[in-house]
Amino acid sequence: MWFYPNACRSTDYGTTYEKLNDKVGLKTVLSYLYVSPTNKRKIMLLSDPEIESSILISSDEGATYQKYRLNFYIQSLLFHPKQEEWILAYSLDQKLYSSMDFGRKWQLMHERVTPNRFYWSVMGLDKEPDLVHMEARTADGHTHYLTCRIQECLETKRSGPFSRSIDISSLVVQDEYIFIQVTAGGRANYYVSYRREPFAQIKLPKYSLPKDMHIISTDENQVFAAVQEWNQNDTYNLYISDTRGVYFTLALENVKSSRGLEGNIIIDLYQVAGIKGIFLANRKVDDQIKTFITYNKGRDWRLLQAPDTNLRGDPVVCQLPFCSLHLHLQLSENPYTSGSISSKQTAPGLLVATGNIGSELSYTDIGVFISSDGGSSWRQIFEEEYNVWFLDWGGALVAMKHTSMPIQHLWVSFDEGRTWSKYSFTSTPLFVDGSLVDPGIETQIITVFGHFSLRSEWQLVKVDYKSVFSRRCNKDDYQTWHLHNQGEPCVMGERKIYKKRKPGAQCSLSRDYSRTVVSEPCVCGQGDFECDYGYERHSNNQCVPSFWFNPSALSKDCSIGQSYLNSTGYRRIVSNNCTDGLREKYMAKMEKCPGKAPRGLHILTSDGKLVTEQGHNATFIILMEEGDLQRTNIQLDFGDGIAVSYANFSPVEDGIQHVYKSAGIFQVTAYAENSLGSDTAVLFLHVVCPVEHVHLSVPFVAIRNKDVNITAVVWPSQAGTLTYFWWFGNSTKPLITLESSISYTFAMEGMNTVTVQVAAGNTLIQDTKEIAVHEYFQSQLLSFSPNLDYHNPDIPEWRQDIGKVIKRALAQVTGVPDEQILVAVFPGLPTSAELFILPYKNTTERRKSSEADLEQVVEILFNALNQNLVQFELKPGVEVVVYVTQLTLAPLVDSSTGHSSSAMLMLLSVVFVGLAVFLIYKFKRKIPWINIYAQVQHDKEQEMIGSVSQSENAPKITLNEFTDPEELMDKELDTRVMGSISTIANSESTKEIPNCTSV
């Protein structure tokens, strides 16, 4: 209920009010009110979270309050069903808190709980009354079913009753049952625990293939479930279970469904209160919605009988055989209206519903109908839609017209709707927003609230009917009535006679009023039995094996022990109380199980995935559809030279754990054998070591229309089976390989982008490089004065900056444009590089003339290098000279030449990478340049930049000209690479490199 700054309180059913602001503070804005279900005097108010986070607690029905600040924002509360001081609070950021003193102090239980998926313990089932069931995301990122006690909910104290991860928002804890859902291979599987026993997979018909499942009811040790199957969109099938909630049989097909205001699924099924076994359902038949009723909990259904006469007493005329009554069965989502249908536990047999007479359910031609005998017969009471409320145990009915127009009258009936008296409840017509009826069994007061105009404040009108009930009822004011199903007096195996107030008797009932006069069991008949799991009822009313089943009563019961119930295809309806009679004919008999060979052996992982990490527990689940389990030996070969055996099936039901010490793909084989036969199941498990980094090794320059070898170097190298995704340029689809190298031909000149993504399990990493593609080019290896090696930390950023410095120095000395020069510094020591001389991009003359121009540029550059004119200042006092390496000059490289110095560069890069990987793996942190890098990381720019001291005969280039932050922005990926070995740029130098190889 929402409250506002001018909230008021009444203790006399609305006769007088007092403002709450005087009690909670004038500046306090309230949002919600909660009343303890076990102590009505205890009330909790929540403040508006947009203003402050606090609660106000009262122990005297709101007369006084104490205010407590909170460090979290409450979204919802859940009170313990027995302990009035215990509360669970769910916060806006999905954290669950607990309190044992009615909200004065709170303790965090879990930080990642699914909304509305937390439950208190069920008395008589859970051992500890303070146990909490919850659905939450654990550290592994998956959703799990967890339990813990409210004061002992640390991670080490939590338990997982179900070993595998589950689907989000699937946990349901209700009465004796716990339900969860697990999707594997695109198919939903449902599991149930009955009375906290180990979970068992729910068995539906073999080809039902459910898309969705909703638990409708768990009353009387039986589950009513609505299942949407693969071929349904706006309907669900109703299934009913055995006592354990494992084996389900079809009760009714194609029940209408819709979505509520908040997107929740609403099934058009209504359980009549006060009498067990009676349900109403709206079923889709030939594209028409019709209302059906059952008196034996779904075993038999029939159309609802229409009234004989209309409201005026005239015979109902409609085209036979389609003359039936159809009702709207959706409960109201507005708590201040009565809804489309209503019945009360305190008024058995009395039903009021909105509907119509005809061939199908209508949403226009509707009226209000009433039944006094549990739905067997009906009468019409209004020709328009009305809200109807029960007063005084159903002895009086109050009706209000459902309209958007202002009203000022109520109608009251004391004879179950046969006659109505009109009462004016306000002198001025009121736009009614809703009505409040106290849930007490003796209530005779209704409060109407609304507005006199669309802009006026709320008005509350109290309507008290106590004066109408002038006296207490005596024995002459009662009459009896027999519950029946179209004349059949036995309903759910019992004959029941009830007493109720005579129509028209305006007397009030006492607290000790008892409605049941006679309740005795009936002799069992065919209608007291339903088809067992694996059977379906044919037109001759016989249960025969379904065509999609092996009659499975034998196999399912033999999986439990040494004997089984030899089913005749029937089972007695759960909660049916019939005795003797046909019981012997239909009830199953206990017989000894014959031996059965293993069949339907399955092996799967606990999380349903086929990949696991090296060094972590992999849990395998073994399932078997048939077999003499107590005499079956199970062997599980993990595929890595280790196998385990079990003498019987039971020890492996909770899973078998194994740790793989190396990466790879392993064939896991399960073998089941007994004296009657054997069965085998195989699973291929991918064991991966999480990849940390990838370095894309590519040539700096390539020839157009010539194959180029590209390699991805992954660290650690023993990562197991990897998948490589290669993206070239603006391509929208990658090339996918299992190899770390690929050959590719570039068709367009210019800068081309290459990206590789490496996938290992759930990990995906990538690296990107650029390649200059031309028709032809020349290249030459460069070397440097030895002092450069001392200052070489051998990291990608440093090599890129040095390459830019050399390029700028060459351009300034020779006047060759920047776009014709590319310098690539190799990893490793001694420091070396390769100079690429590229054709001028605006050349328009014939090819031969362009090659000649390139030869001239090469000669200019080599002359400068040979005369030691190319120098740069690394830091103050450190002058570095660039030389031509004394090797044979690389010939001109073009599309007609077989030699490619870029290929040599790439080969050298791979060699250096391989060497670095080996050194790191072998010596870990003992390589000097790793320590140097860690020490100078934050001072690199300051250490490498100094004053300029140029010689007279050669221009000097300083490194600080190339450390602009904008130039370093494109190094985001490279900053994680150290000497072609990936790491984090700012990681501590003490971090050891992981080792994912076998030890």
KEKOLBA-639583 format. One record per residue (C-alpha): x, y, z; residue in one letter. Coordinates in steps of 0.02 Angstrom, whole numbers, padded with zeros to 5 digits, always signed. Example, Ala and Ser with C-alpha at 12.3 -4.5 7.8 and 13.67 -1.06 7.14 Angstrom:
2
+00615-00225+00390a+00684-00053+00357s
This chain:
999
+00000+00000+00000m+00065+00174-00044w+00065+00312+00083f+00090+00498+00058y+00147+00642+00168p-00031+00662+00237n-00053+00477+00282a-00182+00438+00417c-00219+00297+00539r-00386+00226+00599s-00419+00097+00734t-00609+00093+00717d-00633+00038+00536y-00625+00215+00469g-00743+00304+00589t-00604+00419+00648t-00427+00454+00585y-00268+00529+00653e-00123+00592+00549k+00034+00486+00548l+00143+00638+00519n+00129+00685+00702d+00201+00516+00748k+00336+00490+00615v+00393+00669+00582g+00327+00805+00468l+00468+00784+00341k+00455+00594+00329t+00382+00531+00166v+00318+00353+00177l+00313+00225+00038s+00253+00056+00105y+00169-00019+00257l+00196-00198+00318y+00102-00288+00456v+00180-00440+00539s+00079-00595+00489p+00105-00672+00661t+00073-00517+00768n-00044-00385+00698k+00015-00258+00826r+00187-00251+00746k+00194-00132+00598i+00340-00076+00490m+00338+00080+00380l+00466+00113+00243l+00520+00288+00197s+00527+00348+00018d+00697+00286-00049p+00715+00441-00158e+00723+00548-00001i+00803+00437+00132e+00828+00255+00178s+00748+00218+00345s+00613+00113+00428i+00488+00156+00563l+00439+00017+00684i+00284+00007+00791s+00237-00127+00918s+00069-00050+00965d-00029-00051+00802e+00045+00114+00746g+00014+00217+00902a+00201+00255+00919t+00352+00230+00806y+00540+00215+00819q+00645+00268+00670k+00802+00175+00613y+00921+00227+00475r+00975+00098+00345l+01131+00088+00238n+01034+00005+00097f+00870+00032+00005y+00733-00097+00035i+00636-00161-00114q+00534-00296-00026s+00517-00385+00141l+00479-00567+00185l+00420-00607+00362f+00451-00775+00444h+00290-00878+00450p+00313-00916+00636k+00444-00801+00714q+00372-00625+00723e+00544-00543+00744e+00629-00625+00594w+00629-00534+00427i+00718-00547+00260l+00746-00385+00163a+00788-00375-00022y+00879-00219-00078s+00872-00122-00241l+01048-00183-00284d+00999-00369-00267q+01072-00397-00094k+00983-00500+00038l+00985-00448+00221y+00914-00530+00377s+00853-00463+00543s+00809-00555+00703m+00741-00403+00798d+00605-00339+00681f+00718-00229+00578g+00821-00139+00709r+00984-00222+00654k+01023-00301+00486w+01153-00425+00426q+01205-00453+00244l+01174-00632+00186m+01218-00629+00001h+01260-00496-00128e+01191-00572-00288r+01017-00643-00255v+00887-00662-00393t+00732-00553-00365p+00588-00644-00278n+00688-00806-00266r+00719-00819-00079f+00614-00918+00044y+00603-00954+00230w+00617-01131+00293s+00460-01238+00296v+00414-01298+00469m+00422-01486+00487g+00532-01507+00334l+00689-01402+00361d+00789-01444+00516k+00828-01264+00563e+00688-01135+00576p+00808-00995+00524d+00862-01082+00363l+00843-00979+00204v+00828-01050+00028h+00893-00933-00107m+00940-00924-00290e+01101-00825-00313a+01249-00797-00426r+01407-00871-00353t+01588-00824-00383a+01594-00931-00541d+01465-00817-00622g+01331-00953-00631h+01164-00960-00542t+01149-01087-00402h+01023-01146-00272y+01097-01110-00100l+01042-01128+00080t+01111-01053+00239c+01056-00996+00411r+01023-00811+00434i+01163-00785+00560q+01284-00906+00477e+01281-00860+00294c+01464-00837+00257l+01523-00918+00096e+01600-01062+00194t+01435-01094+00283k+01325-01101+00128r+01275-01265+00052s+01216-01311-00121g+01080-01444-00115p+01091-01457-00305f+01269-01478-00369s+01244-01401-00541r+01207-01224-00594s+01024-01186-00629i+00925-01070-00742d+00896-00896-00674i+00727-00863-00591s+00685-01049-00585s+00694-01090-00398l+00524-01121-00317v+00508-01178-00135v+00327-01221-00097q+00256-01335+00037d+00342-01506+00027e+00422-01470-00141y+00572-01379-00213i+00580-01351-00401f+00723-01296-00513i+00756-01287-00700q+00915-01328-00796v+00931-01296-00982t+01054-01406-01075a+01072-01424-01262g+00931-01300-01290g+00806-01407-01194r+00733-01365-01024a+00744-01500-00891n+00648-01486-00728y+00697-01559-00559y+00600-01581-00398v+00644-01622-00218s+00504-01695-00113y+00518-01670+00075r+00701-01619+00051r+00751-01784-00030e+00883-01782-00169p+00826-01698-00328f+00746-01805-00461a+00711-01756-00641q+00528-01724-00676i+00455-01848-00800k+00334-01780-00929l+00273-01871-01084p+00422-01907-01196k+00377-01786-01335y+00299-01645-01235s+00461-01544-01255l+00413-01404-01134p+00455-01222-01170k+00389-01160-01004d+00321-01231-00841m+00223-01152-00699h+00179-01231-00533i-00007-01200-00506i-00037-01292-00343s+00054-01405-00220t-00095-01440-00107d-00129-01610-00031e+00039-01688-00077n+00016-01669-00263q+00079-01548-00394v-00032-01463-00521f+00078-01391-00659a+00046-01294-00819a+00165-01337-00960v+00182-01244-01124q+00241-01368-01253e+00340-01341-01412w+00187-01317-01523n+00090-01198-01409q+00089-01009-01403n-00063-00946-01307d-00111-01106-01216t-00038-01224-01086y-00071-01407-01044n-00115-01454-00866l-00021-01599-00786y-00045-01679-00617i+00088-01776-00523s+00111-01921-00406d+00146-01883-00224t+00333-01856-00249r+00303-01733-00391g+00411-01833-00512v+00291-01923-00631y+00159-01816-00717f+00006-01865-00816t-00099-01755-00930l-00254-01680-00849a-00316-01554-00979l-00249-01489-01144e-00246-01313-01217n-00291-01207-01066v-00298-01022-01109k-00153-00911-01052s-00118-00725-01056s+00003-00596-00988r-00031-00484-00841g+00007-00299-00825l+00185-00336-00769e+00217-00466-00903g+00183-00616-00791n+00099-00770-00863i-00082-00798-00809i-00160-00971-00832i-00350-00975-00842d-00367-01105-00704l-00461-01073-00541y-00465-01183-00386q-00628-01169-00291v-00597-01126-00109a-00675-01226+00030g-00700-01391-00064i-00555-01498-00123k-00543-01566-00298g-00649-01433-00388i-00562-01333-00525f-00624-01222-00666l-00524-01199-00826a-00545-01104-00989n-00495-01218-01131r-00466-01176-01313k-00572-01290-01423v-00574-01258-01611d-00517-01078-01584d-00656-01048-01457q-00630-01025-01270i-00747-01131-01165k-00759-01155-00975t-00741-01331-00903f-00760-01395-00725i-00688-01547-00635t-00740-01623-00469y-00600-01752-00456n-00446-01643-00474k-00429-01654-00663g-00478-01835-00694r-00641-01789-00782d-00694-01622-00856w-00861-01561-00925r-00931-01399-00991l-01009-01286-00862l-01197-01302-00854q-01291-01143-00903a-01435-01075-00796p-01609-01130-00844d-01678-00954-00835t-01611-00780-00860n-01616-00635-00738l-01799-00597-00778r-01852-00778-00752g-01872-00817-00937d-01804-00983-01004p-01627-00969-01074v-01633-00990-01263v-01474-01037-01354c-01426-01154-01495q-01396-01330-01430l-01277-01415-01399p-01177-01256-01370f-01283-01188-01229c-01159-01179-01085s-01092-01053-00961l-00920-00976-00986h-00830-00879-00848l-00686-00758-00834h-00565-00844-00716l-00428-00714-00697q-00399-00648-00523l-00389-00460-00506s-00215-00384-00503e-00293-00236-00412n-00312-00280-00226p-00455-00155-00210y-00576-00244-00328t-00659-00413-00307s-00596-00486-00471g-00688-00586-00603s-00717-00739-00491i-00724-00762-00304s-00748-00901-00176s-00705-00913+00008k-00640-01050+00121q-00765-00988+00251t-00912-01002+00131a-00895-01173+00046p-00998-01199-00110g-01028-01014-00143l-00951-00946-00305l-00976-00778-00391v-00905-00750-00566a-00919-00640-00720t-00962-00728-00883g-01088-00762-01019n-01203-00897-01090i-01170-00961-01264g-01048-01060-01371s-00889-00975-01309e-00819-00850-01186l-00864-00670-01228s-00782-00507-01173y-00929-00395-01220t-01095-00480-01181d-01060-00517-00998i-01155-00531-00835g-01128-00593-00657v-01174-00771-00605f-01180-00862-00438i-01174-01044-00383s-01229-01104-00213s-01177-01287-00235d-00994-01284-00286g-01021-01250-00471g-01149-01387-00509s-01287-01260-00549s-01287-01072-00582w-01400-00920-00575r-01378-00749-00654q-01381-00602-00532i-01329-00451-00639f-01331-00410-00824e-01179-00297-00811e-01009-00314-00730e-01007-00290-00541y-00882-00310-00401n-00953-00426-00267v-00886-00450-00089w-00930-00579+00044f-00980-00518+00218l-01006-00618+00378d-00955-00792+00320w-01043-00767+00155g-01209-00732+00239g-01219-00566+00149a-01157-00508-00022l-01114-00328-00063v-01108-00276-00247a-01045-00118-00331m-01059-00079-00515k-00894-00089-00608h-00891+00076-00703t-00784+00228-00737s-00933+00342-00701m-00970+00413-00526p-01090+00309-00420i-01176+00326-00251q-01265+00159-00224h-01223-00015-00161l-01328-00172-00175w-01343-00296-00030v-01413-00474-00035s-01451-00590+00112f-01514-00736+00006d-01362-00778-00102e-01407-00655-00239g-01590-00698-00265r-01647-00526-00209t-01550-00364-00189w-01579-00207-00086s-01514-00040-00147k-01422+00072-00023y-01351+00245-00046s-01177+00256+00031f-01141+00438-00014t-01247+00592-00047s-01134+00649-00189t-01088+00528-00332p-00911+00463-00308l-00779+00409-00435f-00736+00245-00348v-00552+00194-00348d-00576+00038-00243g-00645-00040-00086s-00568-00114+00070l-00645-00264+00158v-00564-00326+00318d-00507-00505+00291p-00579-00559+00458g-00708-00698+00452i-00842-00594+00538e-00818-00431+00445t-00975-00330+00418q-00889-00168+00364i-00834-00109+00192i-00735+00051+00159t-00754+00136-00010v-00625+00263-00069f-00621+00377-00221g-00642+00558-00282h-00789+00674-00301f-00701+00749-00451s-00546+00708-00549l-00451+00847-00459r-00518+00825-00282s-00431+00736-00139e-00467+00558-00090w-00630+00526+00002q-00655+00375+00116l-00831+00313+00154v-00861+00183+00289k-01011+00069+00262v-01057-00030+00419d-01188-00168+00406y-01181-00223+00588k-01351-00148+00622s-01429-00256+00487v-01373-00414+00578f-01484-00381+00727s-01455-00546+00818r-01352-00704+00826r-01412-00851+00723c-01498-00998+00810n-01531-01175+00750k-01690-01126+00659d-01590-01008+00548d-01489-01149+00465y-01521-01274+00326q-01416-01415+00253t-01356-01443+00075w-01273-01590-00010h-01117-01570-00115l-01139-01664-00279h-01077-01675-00456n-01230-01676-00569q-01323-01784-00445g-01173-01893-00399e-01157-01872-00208p-00977-01934-00196c-00846-01803-00232v-00662-01851-00211m-00716-02015-00129g-00821-01930+00005e-01003-01890+00038r-01017-01720+00120k-01164-01625+00193i-01145-01443+00241y-01253-01322+00339k-01276-01139+00298k-01385-00994+00345r-01559-00997+00268k-01583-00871+00129p-01655-00712+00201g-01604-00744+00382a-01526-00579+00438q-01430-00649+00586c-01244-00651+00619s-01142-00810+00637l-01043-00850+00793s-00857-00887+00798r-00887-01072+00834d-00994-01091+00679y-00957-01257+00593s-01007-01286+00413r-00979-01475+00392t-01116-01588+00460v-01075-01757+00379v-00913-01818+00300s-00899-02004+00260e-00799-02104+00132p-00880-02181-00020c-00849-02350-00101v-00715-02332-00235c-00774-02319-00414g-00689-02298-00581q-00698-02108-00566g-00586-02115-00413d-00438-02176-00515f-00335-02086-00647e-00213-02149-00778c-00038-02180-00713d+00120-02107-00786y+00152-02181-00958g-00032-02213-00992y-00171-02114-01072e-00360-02132-01064r-00446-02182-01225h-00628-02156-01275s-00676-02322-01195n-00618-02250-01028n-00474-02373-01017q-00294-02325-00975c-00179-02394-01110v+00009-02365-01136p+00043-02204-01229s+00116-02231-01402f+00270-02129-01355w+00305-02230-01199f+00377-02395-01153n+00257-02436-01011p+00374-02366-00882s+00290-02403-00717a+00399-02557-00706l+00565-02474-00747s+00536-02318-00641k+00489-02413-00485d+00625-02543-00507c+00753-02405-00505s+00716-02384-00321i+00736-02557-00248g+00710-02742-00265q+00521-02737-00295s+00398-02635-00394y+00214-02592-00410l+00142-02692-00552n+00029-02554-00619s-00132-02591-00711t-00121-02419-00790g-00218-02335-00649y-00176-02246-00489r-00296-02180-00358r-00317-01992-00364i-00208-01914-00231v-00311-01852-00081s-00461-01957-00137n-00537-02040+00017n-00637-02183-00059c-00624-02355+00021t-00639-02535-00039d-00747-02567-00191g-00642-02562-00350l-00481-02530-00256r-00419-02707-00281e-00457-02700-00466k-00362-02541-00503y-00228-02526-00370m-00054-02586-00414a+00018-02739-00329k+00193-02758-00262m+00298-02884-00358e+00481-02930-00359k+00586-02839-00488c+00658-02947-00626p+00836-02908-00676g+00861-02786-00819k+01013-02750-00924a+01085-02573-00924p+01004-02464-01057r+01005-02279-01095g+01171-02238-01012l+01213-02052-01017h+01362-01953-00958i+01363-01763-00939l+01450-01630-00839t+01369-01549-00687s+01356-01379-00772d+01304-01451-00939g+01460-01385-01027k+01591-01479-01125l+01739-01371-01072v+01830-01357-00906t+01988-01275-00844e+02148-01367-00810q+02178-01388-00624g+01994-01366-00578h+01868-01498-00525n+01766-01569-00668a+01606-01653-00605t+01527-01791-00708f+01347-01851-00689i+01300-02027-00744i+01118-02066-00784l+01040-02230-00836m+00863-02252-00902e+00847-02437-00863e+00943-02571-00772g+00954-02672-00613d+01046-02532-00523l+01090-02625-00366q+01182-02755-00470r+01263-02640-00598t+01448-02597-00599n+01494-02426-00664i+01666-02381-00732q+01716-02205-00783l+01874-02180-00887d+01926-01997-00885f+02032-02016-01042g+02195-01961-00961d+02251-02131-00900g+02143-02127-00742i+01982-02225-00715a+01867-02260-00567v+01745-02403-00535s+01591-02419-00424y+01508-02578-00367a+01333-02503-00379n+01253-02349-00452f+01206-02251-00296s+01378-02177-00251p+01390-02084-00416v+01219-02001-00421e+01289-01841-00346d+01429-01833-00472g+01608-01894-00491i+01745-01763-00479q+01910-01765-00570h+02052-01640-00595v+02144-01638-00762y+02327-01592-00749k+02353-01552-00933s+02256-01465-01070a+02183-01552-01221g+02030-01647-01280i+01992-01804-01180f+01872-01945-01220q+01775-01982-01061v+01694-02153-01066t+01562-02224-00948a+01533-02412-00948y+01390-02499-00857a+01381-02688-00842e+01283-02821-00750n+01249-03005-00779s+01116-02965-00910l+01210-02845-01021g+01306-02683-01035s+01297-02507-01107d+01424-02372-01149t+01418-02182-01159a+01554-02063-01222v+01586-01878-01193l+01727-01774-01268f+01787-01646-01141l+01892-01496-01188h+02016-01453-01049v+02090-01281-01070v+02216-01174-00980c+02151-00995-00982p+02248-00896-01110v+02322-00735-01041e+02387-00642-01194h+02409-00655-01381v+02541-00571-01491h+02504-00554-01675l+02666-00576-01773s+02650-00499-01946v+02772-00424-02073p+02779-00236-02072f+02772-00229-02261v+02697-00352-02385a+02684-00370-02574i+02513-00350-02651r+02438-00513-02716n+02577-00617-02635k+02546-00739-02492d+02593-00674-02320v+02616-00786-02168n+02535-00719-02009i+02558-00801-01839t+02471-00780-01671a+02585-00820-01524v+02480-00865-01371v+02541-00866-01194w+02545-00982-01102p+02590-01097-01244s+02509-01251-01166q+02331-01183-01171a+02252-01335-01254g+02136-01327-01402t+02112-01149-01463l+02003-01071-01597t+02073-00926-01699y+01962-00794-01780f+02053-00690-01912w+01983-00521-01967w+02058-00429-02116f+02021-00247-02152g+01836-00206-02145n+01777-00385-02163s+01619-00429-02068t+01651-00617-02066k+01810-00693-01996p+01914-00837-02058l+01911-00972-01924i+02053-01095-01896t+02119-01213-01765l+02298-01170-01815e+02395-01021-01748s+02460-00972-01921s+02372-00921-02079i+02424-00872-02256s+02335-00723-02331y+02346-00620-02491t+02315-00433-02485f+02236-00363-02643a+02238-00176-02601m+02387-00063-02575e+02402+00045-02421g+02385+00010-02235m+02288-00150-02199n+02225-00199-02027t+02238-00377-01961v+02151-00433-01801t+02157-00604-01720v+02041-00664-01583q+02087-00820-01485v+01950-00919-01396a+01985-01043-01257a+01832-01100-01160g+01744-00942-01099n+01898-00833-01128t+01918-00724-01283l+02072-00614-01312i+02133-00518-01464q+02276-00420-01542d+02279-00303-01692t+02420-00251-01809k+02437-00151-01969e+02531-00205-02128i+02589-00087-02265a+02549-00167-02433v+02639-00110-02591h+02682-00171-02766e+02868-00168-02724y+02989-00103-02592f+03170-00119-02529q+03231-00157-02355s+03394-00161-02258q+03443-00220-02085l+03506-00086-01966l+03617-00095-01814s+03663+00032-01679f+03806+00087-01572s+03824-00032-01423p+03768+00097-01293n+03588+00077-01351l+03582-00102-01285d+03613-00045-01107y+03457+00066-01112h+03346-00058-01205n+03205-00121-01090p+03142-00227-01235d+02958-00181-01225i+02842-00141-01372p+02815+00042-01327e+03002+00075-01322w+03032-00013-01488r+02893+00085-01573q+02959+00251-01507d+03137+00211-01561i+03073+00164-01733g+02988+00334-01748k+03147+00423-01690v+03253+00334-01822i+03123+00370-01955k+03122+00556-01913r+03312+00562-01910a+03324+00481-02081l+03196+00601-02153a+03285+00756-02083q+03457+00702-02142v+03405+00648-02317t+03247+00746-02355g+03156+00584-02402v+02967+00599-02362p+02906+00511-02205d+02782+00404-02301e+02924+00319-02395q+03014+00261-02237i+02963+00129-02112l+03076+00068-01971v+03039-00087-01868a+03145-00123-01714v+03163-00307-01672f+03137-00377-01497p+03288-00446-01406g+03471-00402-01392l+03580-00340-01474p+03463-00205-01535t+03430-00217-01721s+03301-00153-01842a+03244-00161-02022e+03227-00011-02136l+03090-00020-02267f+03100+00099-02417i+02928+00115-02496l+02872+00188-02664p+02806+00364-02660y+02617+00347-02651k+02580+00486-02780n+02689+00413-02917t+02594+00416-03081t+02731+00372-03206e+02763+00201-03281r+02817+00059-03166r+02999+00053-03227k+03021+00238-03197s+02952+00219-03019s+03073+00079-02977e+03212+00190-03037a+03152+00328-02922d+03152+00205-02778l+03333+00156-02818e+03382+00338-02802q+03297+00354-02633v+03387+00197-02574v+03554+00267-02628e+03522+00430-02534i+03476+00340-02375l+03623+00219-02382f+03746+00359-02413n+03686+00448-02256a+03695+00288-02154l+03867+00240-02217n+03934+00414-02172q+03867+00396-01993n+03756+00549-02020l+03603+00468-01941v+03611+00492-01753q+03491+00528-01611f+03506+00575-01428e+03427+00444-01317l+03450+00544-01157k+03573+00678-01102p+03747+00615-01141g+03690+00460-01235v+03717+00479-01424e+03664+00332-01532v+03729+00305-01709v+03629+00207-01838v+03727+00093-01955y+03692-00016-02105v+03714-00196-02051t+03858-00269-02151q+03755-00398-02244l+03716-00417-02428t+03603-00277-02481l+03426-00337-02499a+03373-00334-02682p+03222-00241-02744l+03065-00333-02689v+02915-00334-02806d+02778-00448-02871s+02897-00539-02988s+03032-00574-02860t+03041-00732-02757g+03136-00653-02611h+03046-00559-02473s+03142-00479-02333s+02975-00457-02242s+02965-00644-02232a+03137-00643-02152m+03079-00510-02031l+02931-00613-01981m+03038-00766-01957l+03156-00668-01847l+03008-00603-01747s+02944-00778-01718v+03118-00836-01666v+03134-00693-01543f+02960-00724-01474v+02994-00907-01453g+03158-00870-01365l+03076-00746-01248a+02937-00866-01206v+03063-01002-01165f+03168-00887-01057l+03019-00824-00961i+02952-00998-00934y+03121-01066-00882k+03182-00925-00772f+03021-00832-00734k+03065-00667-00649r+03254-00684-00662k+03268-00601-00834i+03351-00431-00805p+03246-00328-00923w+03087-00378-00833i+03153-00300-00674n+03218-00148-00769i+03046-00122-00844y+02959-00134-00678a+03077-00007-00600q+03073+00124-00737v+02892+00106-00789q+02831+00265-00705h+02989+00365-00740d+03019+00309-00919k+02982+00475-01000e+03084+00574-00876q+03231+00455-00888e+03239+00453-01078m+03216+00640-01111i+03359+00760-01085g+03437+00917-01154s+03489+00923-01337v+03675+00923-01380s+03692+00911-01568q+03856+00896-01663s+03890+01015-01803e+03897+00887-01942n+03736+00787-01908a+03560+00838-01855p+03504+00766-01689k+03331+00697-01650i+03276+00679-01468t+03153+00550-01407l+03043+00677-01319n+02980+00734-01488e+02890+00568-01508f+02812+00535-01337t+02657+00640-01362d+02511+00555-01272p+02408+00556-01431e+02541+00451-01517e+02533+00325-01376l+02344+00306-01377m+02351+00171-01510d+02460+00064-01396k+02319+00004-01284e+02343-00176-01335l+02532-00167-01351d+02552-00097-01176t+02504-00269-01115r+02647-00348-01207v+02822-00360-01137m+02952-00423-01261g+02813-00507-01360s+02754-00588-01199i+02588-00522-01135s+02574-00445-00962t+02487-00298-00881i+02578-00133-00902a+02566-00079-00720n+02575-00249-00638s+02694-00276-00493e+02862-00349-00534s+02836-00487-00406t+02694-00567-00502k+02745-00739-00561e+02701-00803-00733i+02569-00940-00726p+02620-01115-00773n+02483-01217-00854c+02584-01366-00910t+02587-01536-00829s+02704-01553-00682v
